[in-house]
Amino acid sequence: MTLHSPKPLGDPITHYWLVLEMARAAGVDLADAMEAGRLSHEGWAGMVERCRGCDWQRDGGCTRWLTMQDAGGAEVPGSCLNQQEFDALAEPTAPEA
């Protein structure tokens, strides 16, 4: 039986900023999403926590990808553990009737 120790998580502050930068690249305003009720505090914290354990970020892929993006409209790569969340938040919402 082989025991594996858990991989260490990255610095929470660093990953908070990475989530914000990834959102910016995808054209997602996380604060607006929270105000609109589309993202909870727990949801945002979960995104940061997933980022902290991401192997793609650990290998520098996230940071390299972000350096090549302009604000808004980028498709978040499948390598990002938060891709589905960013995609869902980037979806336009129906206007209030």
PyMOL commands that set and color helices and strands:
alter all, ss='L'
color gray80, all
select helices_A, chain A and resi 12-26+30-35+41-52+55-58+61-67+83-90
alter helices_A, ss='H'
color red, helices_A
deselect
rebuild
show_as cartoon
